[in-house]
Amino acid sequence: MNYSVLQTTERGLLFTDVVDSTLLVEQLGDESAAELWTEHDRRARDLLARFRGREIDRTDGFFLLFDDTADAARYALAYHEALAN
């Protein structure tokens, strides 16, 4: 096999995490925490199409895949900005 003709593709994997999420739920209570998670998830998912990302898994954060590493980096910046607002 001629390995010199093989092409490589760089993709970006991104993990988000809400620090101390268990403590946050305890402090807010179940109902308020559920509202917060809903808003968090909406903001995070709204950015995916803009940066051509795909959701792979979700816990207290997200595991995301991007076709381009630059899109992953741009998503990360936009994600932080979206959560700060």
Secondary structure, 3 states (H helix, E strand, C coil): CCHHHCCCCCCEEEECCCCCHHHHHHHHCHHHHHHHHHHHHHHHHHHHHHCCEEEEEECCCEEEEECCHHHHHHHHHHHHHHHHC
